[in-house]
Amino acid sequence: MELFSYACAVITPAWDVERPPYLRDQYWAAVSIEFNRLERSVGAGDDAQVLSDIKCIVECVAKIAMEINGTPAASNASFDSVVNTAHSLLKGQAGGVELANESVLGQMATQASRIARNLGDIRNGFGGGHGRAHVPRVPEEMVRLALDGGLLWVRWALRRLGYFTEGRPDALIEDLAGDSPVVFYSGDLRRRLEAANLASLEPQHQRAIGVAVGQRSARGTFVVHRDGVEPCLKSDNLVAWPREYRLGLVNGLWFDNDGNVTMTATSARDALLVLDPLADCAVELDAWVNHISRAFEGQPMPAWDQGTFDVSQWISARAHERPEEESAVLSSLAHLVSPYPF
């Protein structure tokens, strides 16, 4: 028999805690159970159990953050280390106008985490669940401070947890180009890329997200192209749009998961604009263009198309603007886009 229904995952308004957007049901259910326990202990006037329950809420939220990150807490991890790790994951999380990460506010959040980390010792010394031989004296102010401190950090963490969930590389890649890709609406990908904070990711994750965005765009998902390709090709900012994301984006625009060529004249032009801020892409371009050339071998001459020919001329002209090492490969790319003579 199911002991808990996600539909029952409700926290009373008294705690001033809202469900984070995008957080999965099972995680909110875990948070709700802990808050319901706290509600009962407060209602019963069981101060020792209140201290234990607020510590459990902090630990629950921290462990959820670690699990979403793909680095679940070890069974023997200390409470202090779990909260500290979760705080490090969540601090600086982008969230549009919803979240504030200015330095002074970041310092306040860090202080809140330090207060929350003290709850482990407070619970060990005064909280319930230990089967003590003597009943410890629990001053009323201790309970108030423990609740205030724990809830301060929990509220801060929950406001970031939903965005953190949306920005995880594996989840974003799966939603873009997995076996069951999700429907993206206008602004969805822009929000999730912001939540991912590309500049903070490992290079392999930057590139993998770029590949997924490029492949989804190549399959004709207009809103993905508008939110994940166009802003990049129009920007020279290598912090917002890092090198590895750009390289992955080109790879995804030109090849599918099986290595089949999906490049068109339009995506050839878009790709070169994406690469424009990079000082030298000769090695990557050479590998890609050679792959396309081999794939095109033996294919019949394409029909004449003025637009395609114009893109080919544009690429040829850019060969003179880019580093000398890229000149030959760009000329080859121009010929592959439109093999008609000038």
PyMOL commands that set and color helices and strands:
alter all, ss='L'
color gray80, all
select helices_A, chain A and resi 6-8+13-15+25-43+47-68+79-90+103-117+119-126+140-167+169-177+188-196+198-200+203-218+222-233+243-254+265-275+282-296+306-318+324-337
alter helices_A, ss='H'
color red, helices_A
deselect
rebuild
show_as cartoon
